[in-house]
Amino acid sequence: MAKRDFYEVLGVVKNASDDEIKKAYRKLAMKHHPDRNQGDKAKEAEAKFKEVKEAYEMLSDPQKRAAYDQHGHAGVDPNMRGGAEGFGGFGESFGDIFGDIFGGGRGGGGRGRQVFRGNDLSYAMEVTLEEAANGKDAQIRIPSWESCDTCSGSGAKPGTSAKTCGTCQGQGQVQMRQGFFSVQQTCPQCRGVGKVIPDPCGTCHGQGQLKKQKTLEVKIPSGIDDGMRIRSTGNGEPGTNGGPAGDLYIEIRLKKHDIFERDGDDLHCSVPISFTKAALGGEIDVPTLSGKAAIDIPEGTQTGKQFRLRGKGIKGVRSSYPGDLYCHISVETPVKLTEHQRKLLKEFEESLQKGGAKHLPTGNSWTDKLKGFFG
């Protein structure tokens, strides 16, 4: 069967960065690792794991990747390039180009059990605008893995113990001959662990650990914003074969506020005022995160007028000074008028018309533009 394209195997584009390739490999390697797939899916998972591993080993090495990009699979397969001569000094460069696949170069030698870092975990936390501005201490419940009390973490049934794998002699890998090459692969018997458990523990089913819940204390720094992440080192999934645990990333989701909208370190709010207040002017109170503040409304204020209150925004996590609060004025039109109020407004409107453009400068300017437009 023809090999699949290495980029297709990892699910990345041809111009993917080294970090994108590494991230894709880690995700797929953990998904298809033999230790994580038992029973009927074991053989299929092992085949996919080998395919992913080969693709990563080729694309993570600049030399191999360049050869593959130029010549495809033929560029990295000596059997398809006519042997050693096709590589121009292949005997000397064998250890560098194929060292990861063939166990350390010309001298061979096993690498022992494969160690993998645990997966990272993600947790979404909702916080209010006030909590984001001031910070807070929070508690969250996350999955954790604890040593099985029944087998004391060995994975073996009490009274029994794990035994060294007879296939790989505890190395976790076996050597296979392909022509004059010696290829190392994950041991199919112990799946890279180096030990087998004849009688698994009935509580943890041979895993040696149990998945539980634990409470984690999290400090939310003041000024944190929507989409930011807090990293909790070592609180992700445990590693494989003694590998380090992954990390926990807490992603902040900002709840919608009834009054304010956040824009970076600045805050915005809409302030409705009556048309009499807009016409006559005066002082009004506006809300801030730290209490009330007063602003002076000048006579003749129009809808959309903006007032800036310096330092009444939020001090971001990387900011030296707090942002500002912007109050956007909205002149409110009265509704459900009485007959008396209607009469007063009509009289008021007539008096404005008699006063000419000085009372309604914007409206009269608009009327003049319309006259010019329609001829």
Backbone torsions as a table, in degrees:
resi	resn	phi	psi	omega
1	MET	NA	133.7	-179.1
2	ALA	-66.5	142.9	179.2
3	LYS	-71.0	144.9	175.0
4	ARG	-75.8	155.5	175.9
5	ASP	-59.5	134.0	-176.6
6	PHE	-60.8	-38.1	179.3
7	TYR	-66.5	-37.5	177.5
8	GLU	-66.1	-39.0	179.6
9	VAL	-59.5	-43.6	-179.0
10	LEU	-84.8	-10.2	179.2
11	GLY	72.1	35.6	179.6
12	VAL	-125.2	161.6	178.0
13	VAL	-81.0	165.2	-173.6
14	LYS	-65.5	-30.2	-179.7
15	ASN	-97.2	23.8	-180.0
16	ALA	-62.0	146.7	178.4
17	SER	-75.8	167.2	178.2
18	ASP	-60.6	-38.3	179.9
19	ASP	-66.2	-39.6	179.2
20	GLU	-65.4	-39.4	178.3
21	ILE	-65.7	-43.9	-179.4
22	LYS	-64.5	-42.2	-179.8
23	LYS	-64.1	-43.3	179.6
24	ALA	-63.5	-40.6	179.9
25	TYR	-63.5	-47.7	-178.5
26	ARG	-58.1	-42.8	-178.3
27	LYS	-63.9	-46.3	-177.8
28	LEU	-72.5	-36.5	-180.0
29	ALA	-63.5	-40.4	178.5
30	MET	-69.0	-35.2	-178.7
31	LYS	-67.4	-41.4	-173.6
32	HIS	-103.9	7.4	-178.2
33	HIS	-60.8	136.7	-178.1
34	PRO	-55.3	-32.7	-179.6
35	ASP	-65.8	-22.0	-176.5
36	ARG	-99.2	-2.6	-177.6
37	ASN	-131.1	108.0	-178.3
38	GLN	-113.5	169.3	174.6
39	GLY	72.9	-136.2	-173.4
40	ASP	-65.3	-28.1	-175.7
41	LYS	-88.2	-1.9	-172.7
42	ALA	-62.3	-47.5	-175.4
43	LYS	-66.3	-43.4	179.1
44	GLU	-64.0	-42.0	-179.9
45	ALA	-64.7	-39.2	-179.7
46	GLU	-64.0	-40.1	178.7
47	ALA	-64.6	-42.6	179.0
48	LYS	-67.7	-36.6	178.9
49	PHE	-61.8	-43.8	179.2
50	LYS	-63.7	-40.1	-179.3
51	GLU	-64.8	-43.5	178.8
52	VAL	-65.3	-41.5	-179.2
53	LYS	-63.0	-43.8	179.6
54	GLU	-64.0	-43.2	-179.9
55	ALA	-61.1	-42.5	-179.4
56	TYR	-67.0	-42.6	-178.7
57	GLU	-62.0	-31.1	178.2
58	MET	-78.4	-46.2	-173.3
59	LEU	-82.0	-17.4	179.4
60	SER	-83.1	-12.9	178.6
61	ASP	-101.7	120.5	-176.4
62	PRO	-55.2	-40.0	-178.9
63	GLN	-65.3	-47.8	-179.4
64	LYS	-64.9	-41.8	-177.8
65	ARG	-63.8	-39.9	179.2
66	ALA	-64.2	-40.9	179.0
67	ALA	-66.5	-38.9	-180.0
68	TYR	-68.6	-42.1	179.6
69	ASP	-62.0	-32.8	-176.3
70	GLN	-84.5	-40.3	-173.0
71	HIS	-120.6	0.8	-177.4
72	GLY	72.0	-151.2	-178.9
73	HIS	-62.3	-28.3	179.0
74	ALA	-64.5	-26.1	-178.5
75	GLY	-73.2	-16.7	-177.7
76	VAL	-124.0	9.1	179.2
77	ASP	-117.5	108.6	-177.5
78	PRO	-61.2	-28.8	180.0
79	ASN	-68.9	-22.6	-179.6
80	MET	-97.7	-5.0	-179.1
81	ARG	-110.4	8.6	177.2
82	GLY	86.5	25.3	174.5
83	GLY	85.1	-156.2	-171.8
84	ALA	-64.3	-34.9	-175.3
85	GLU	-64.9	-29.7	-176.7
86	GLY	-64.5	-18.5	-178.7
87	PHE	-100.0	-5.0	178.8
88	GLY	66.5	75.9	-177.1
89	GLY	84.8	34.5	-176.2
90	PHE	-59.6	-34.7	-178.7
91	GLY	-58.8	-35.3	-178.5
92	GLU	-79.8	-35.9	-174.9
93	SER	-93.0	1.1	-176.3
94	PHE	-55.7	-45.5	-177.1
95	GLY	-64.2	-35.4	-178.5
96	ASP	-75.6	-43.2	-173.3
97	ILE	-79.2	-40.2	-174.4
98	PHE	-115.0	16.5	-176.6
99	GLY	-59.3	-42.4	-177.4
100	ASP	-65.1	-32.8	-176.2
101	ILE	-82.8	-41.1	-171.9
102	PHE	-101.9	21.3	168.6
103	GLY	78.2	40.2	169.9
104	GLY	100.0	19.4	170.1
105	GLY	96.2	-152.1	-168.7
106	ARG	-66.8	-29.1	-177.4
107	GLY	-82.2	-9.3	-177.7
108	GLY	69.4	-147.3	179.1
109	GLY	100.6	139.3	-177.4
110	GLY	-85.4	158.3	177.9
111	ARG	-101.8	-1.5	-180.0
112	GLY	78.0	-164.3	-176.8
113	ARG	-66.4	141.8	178.7
114	GLN	-81.3	130.4	-178.2
115	VAL	-110.1	130.1	-179.3
116	PHE	-125.5	139.5	174.6
117	ARG	-71.9	145.6	179.9
118	GLY	-69.8	159.2	178.2
119	ASN	-67.8	148.6	171.7
120	ASP	-78.7	150.7	176.8
121	LEU	-114.8	153.8	179.6
122	SER	-124.1	139.6	-179.9
123	TYR	-136.3	126.1	179.4
124	ALA	-94.3	125.1	-179.9
125	MET	-120.7	125.9	176.2
126	GLU	-88.9	133.1	176.8
127	VAL	-132.1	152.1	176.1
128	THR	-79.6	166.5	178.5
129	LEU	-62.1	-39.6	179.3
130	GLU	-64.5	-40.8	178.8
131	GLU	-66.3	-38.3	178.4
132	ALA	-66.1	-36.9	-178.7
133	ALA	-72.4	-40.5	-173.6
134	ASN	-99.5	-14.6	-175.1
135	GLY	78.3	164.0	178.4
136	LYS	-167.2	162.2	172.6
137	ASP	-100.0	129.0	-176.3
138	ALA	-129.9	160.9	174.9
139	GLN	-120.9	134.7	178.0
140	ILE	-129.7	154.1	177.7
141	ARG	-104.2	124.3	-178.1
142	ILE	-131.2	157.5	176.6
143	PRO	-70.8	144.0	177.1
144	SER	-139.6	165.0	-179.4
145	TRP	-122.9	121.7	-178.4
146	GLU	-115.8	148.8	179.6
147	SER	-61.0	136.8	-178.8
148	CYS	-68.0	124.9	-180.0
149	ASP	-70.4	-30.6	-176.9
150	THR	-64.3	-45.8	-177.4
151	CYS	-108.1	6.3	-178.9
152	SER	57.1	31.3	175.1
153	GLY	86.0	0.4	-177.9
154	SER	-79.8	-24.6	-177.0
155	GLY	85.9	-9.1	-177.6
156	ALA	-98.1	150.4	177.5
157	LYS	-58.6	137.4	179.8
158	PRO	-50.4	133.8	-177.4
159	GLY	93.4	-10.2	176.7
160	THR	-121.1	176.4	179.5
161	SER	-148.1	161.4	176.0
162	ALA	-71.3	150.3	-179.2
163	LYS	-119.3	150.7	177.8
164	THR	-61.7	134.1	-178.8
165	CYS	-62.7	126.0	-179.5
166	GLY	-75.9	-18.3	-178.9
167	THR	-77.7	-45.1	-177.7
168	CYS	-108.4	0.3	-179.3
169	GLN	58.3	36.0	176.2
170	GLY	84.4	1.8	-177.5
171	GLN	-81.0	-23.3	-178.6
172	GLY	85.4	-8.9	179.8
173	GLN	-139.4	153.7	176.9
174	VAL	-124.8	153.6	178.6
175	GLN	-99.0	137.1	177.4
176	MET	-124.2	138.7	-179.4
177	ARG	-89.6	130.0	173.5
178	GLN	-129.2	93.2	-175.5
179	GLY	67.2	-124.8	177.3
180	PHE	-96.4	10.0	177.0
181	PHE	-99.5	148.4	173.8
182	SER	-112.9	114.0	-173.6
183	VAL	-107.4	132.5	177.3
184	GLN	-95.7	135.9	178.0
185	GLN	-137.3	159.4	176.4
186	THR	-60.7	134.7	-178.9
187	CYS	-61.7	123.9	-178.6
188	PRO	-71.7	-18.0	-178.1
189	GLN	-80.2	-51.7	-177.4
190	CYS	-101.9	-5.2	179.0
191	ARG	57.7	41.3	172.5
192	GLY	89.7	-2.9	-176.9
193	VAL	-81.0	-33.1	-178.2
194	GLY	93.2	-10.8	179.1
195	LYS	-135.7	154.4	175.3
196	VAL	-123.7	151.2	-178.7
197	ILE	-115.4	102.3	-179.6
198	PRO	-61.7	-40.9	-178.9
199	ASP	-121.8	92.7	-177.0
200	PRO	-66.2	152.9	175.8
201	CYS	-65.6	134.1	-179.1
202	GLY	-71.8	-19.8	-178.4
203	THR	-82.2	-48.8	-176.4
204	CYS	-104.8	0.3	178.0
205	HIS	57.5	37.7	175.2
206	GLY	86.8	0.2	-178.2
207	GLN	-80.6	-25.7	-179.9
208	GLY	82.0	-3.7	-179.9
209	GLN	-150.2	158.0	-178.3
210	LEU	-123.7	142.7	179.1
211	LYS	-84.8	124.0	179.6
212	LYS	-134.2	-171.2	177.7
213	GLN	-115.4	143.4	174.8
214	LYS	-136.5	155.6	178.5
215	THR	-95.0	129.1	-177.9
216	LEU	-118.2	131.3	176.5
217	GLU	-82.1	127.7	-178.4
218	VAL	-126.1	132.0	177.1
219	LYS	-101.9	116.2	177.8
220	ILE	-89.7	114.2	-177.9
221	PRO	-70.7	148.4	178.3
222	SER	-66.3	140.5	178.4
223	GLY	91.7	-0.8	-178.1
224	ILE	-64.1	148.8	-174.2
225	ASP	-121.5	167.6	-179.0
226	ASP	-59.2	133.6	178.4
227	GLY	91.4	-14.4	178.5
228	MET	-71.6	154.8	-178.0
229	ARG	-123.2	144.2	174.9
230	ILE	-110.4	129.5	-177.2
231	ARG	-99.5	126.8	176.0
232	SER	-112.9	102.2	-172.4
233	THR	-66.2	133.4	173.2
234	GLY	79.6	6.0	179.8
235	ASN	-103.7	19.9	173.8
236	GLY	-90.8	-156.9	179.7
237	GLU	-72.8	150.1	179.6
238	PRO	-69.0	155.0	178.2
239	GLY	-76.5	171.7	179.2
240	THR	-102.3	137.7	179.8
241	ASN	56.7	41.4	177.9
242	GLY	84.8	7.7	178.6
243	GLY	-69.4	161.6	-178.7
244	PRO	-67.9	151.9	177.6
245	ALA	-72.1	154.8	174.7
246	GLY	-75.5	-175.4	-178.7
247	ASP	-110.4	160.8	175.5
248	LEU	-106.8	127.7	178.1
249	TYR	-111.8	119.6	-179.4
250	ILE	-99.2	112.4	-178.0
251	GLU	-94.7	129.2	-176.3
252	ILE	-86.1	128.6	174.1
253	ARG	-116.4	119.2	-177.3
254	LEU	-85.7	124.7	178.6
255	LYS	-71.4	149.1	177.6
256	LYS	-67.5	133.0	-178.2
257	HIS	-96.9	149.0	-178.2
258	ASP	-70.6	-27.4	-173.2
259	ILE	-117.2	-47.6	-170.3
260	PHE	-101.3	151.8	168.0
261	GLU	-120.6	133.7	-177.5
262	ARG	-95.9	137.8	175.3
263	ASP	-134.4	89.9	-174.0
264	GLY	68.0	-122.7	177.5
265	ASP	-92.2	-6.4	-178.3
266	ASP	-93.7	154.4	175.5
267	LEU	-119.8	148.8	177.5
268	HIS	-130.8	142.4	175.2
269	CYS	-147.5	151.8	177.7
270	SER	-97.8	129.9	-177.0
271	VAL	-117.5	107.4	178.2
272	PRO	-80.2	137.9	174.9
273	ILE	-133.8	156.7	178.8
274	SER	-72.9	157.8	-179.1
275	PHE	-70.7	-22.4	175.6
276	THR	-71.5	-39.0	177.3
277	LYS	-66.3	-38.1	178.6
278	ALA	-65.6	-36.7	-178.1
279	ALA	-76.4	-42.6	-174.3
280	LEU	-91.3	-22.9	-177.2
281	GLY	81.4	175.8	178.7
282	GLY	143.5	179.9	-177.2
283	GLU	-96.7	138.6	176.1
284	ILE	-132.2	157.4	176.3
285	ASP	-97.7	138.0	176.5
286	VAL	-125.6	150.6	-178.9
287	PRO	-82.0	148.8	168.8
288	THR	-134.7	170.8	179.2
289	LEU	-68.2	-16.2	-179.0
290	SER	-109.1	10.1	-180.0
291	GLY	128.7	-163.0	-178.9
292	LYS	-83.6	154.9	172.9
293	ALA	-141.5	149.7	-177.6
294	ALA	-106.4	139.8	173.4
295	ILE	-130.7	148.7	179.3
296	ASP	-94.6	122.7	177.3
297	ILE	-92.8	116.1	179.5
298	PRO	-73.6	159.0	177.1
299	GLU	-60.2	140.9	176.0
300	GLY	77.2	23.3	179.1
301	THR	-67.2	135.7	-178.6
302	GLN	-105.5	160.2	174.1
303	THR	-58.1	136.9	-179.7
304	GLY	97.8	-10.9	176.9
305	LYS	-59.9	136.1	-174.8
306	GLN	-115.2	134.4	176.0
307	PHE	-118.2	135.3	-175.7
308	ARG	-111.1	124.2	176.8
309	LEU	-108.8	107.0	-175.2
310	ARG	-67.1	136.9	174.5
311	GLY	75.8	6.8	-179.3
312	LYS	-99.3	13.5	176.5
313	GLY	-92.2	-138.1	-177.2
314	ILE	-121.4	138.5	174.9
315	LYS	-87.8	107.9	-176.9
316	GLY	-65.7	166.0	-176.8
317	VAL	-64.1	-25.6	-179.8
318	ARG	-114.3	14.7	-176.8
319	SER	-99.7	150.4	176.6
320	SER	-89.9	-26.7	-177.6
321	TYR	-133.8	151.5	177.1
322	PRO	-70.6	156.3	176.8
323	GLY	-77.5	-166.7	-175.4
324	ASP	-114.3	163.8	174.8
325	LEU	-109.4	126.1	179.1
326	TYR	-109.3	120.9	178.5
327	CYS	-102.2	120.6	-178.1
328	HIS	-103.6	119.6	-175.1
329	ILE	-78.7	134.6	174.9
330	SER	-126.7	111.9	179.9
331	VAL	-77.0	122.7	-173.4
332	GLU	-92.0	131.5	177.5
333	THR	-86.8	128.3	-179.1
334	PRO	-68.1	149.7	-179.4
335	VAL	-128.6	167.3	177.2
336	LYS	52.2	53.8	-177.4
337	LEU	-77.2	149.7	173.7
338	THR	-82.3	168.9	179.1
339	GLU	-62.9	-36.6	179.4
340	HIS	-65.8	-41.8	179.4
341	GLN	-66.1	-38.6	177.6
342	ARG	-61.3	-42.6	-179.8
343	LYS	-63.4	-43.1	179.1
344	LEU	-62.9	-41.5	-179.3
345	LEU	-66.2	-37.1	178.5
346	LYS	-65.4	-41.7	177.0
347	GLU	-63.6	-39.2	179.4
348	PHE	-65.2	-41.5	178.9
349	GLU	-63.1	-42.2	179.0
350	GLU	-62.4	-40.0	179.6
351	SER	-65.9	-33.9	178.0
352	LEU	-68.4	-39.5	-180.0
353	GLN	-63.8	-38.0	179.1
354	LYS	-67.7	-28.7	-178.5
355	GLY	-76.0	-14.9	176.3
356	GLY	80.5	-156.4	-171.5
357	ALA	-68.5	-18.7	-175.7
358	LYS	-66.4	-24.8	-179.8
359	HIS	-89.4	-33.5	-177.1
360	LEU	-128.0	70.3	-175.0
361	PRO	-64.8	-40.2	-178.4
362	THR	-69.9	-43.7	-179.2
363	GLY	-63.4	-43.1	179.8
364	ASN	-67.9	-36.6	177.0
365	SER	-64.3	-40.1	177.7
366	TRP	-64.1	-40.9	178.9
367	THR	-62.7	-41.6	178.8
368	ASP	-63.7	-37.7	179.2
369	LYS	-66.4	-38.9	178.9
370	LEU	-64.7	-40.6	178.8
371	LYS	-60.6	-42.5	178.9
372	GLY	-67.2	-35.1	-177.7
373	PHE	-70.0	-43.3	-177.6
374	PHE	-88.0	-3.5	177.0
375	GLY	79.2	NA	NA
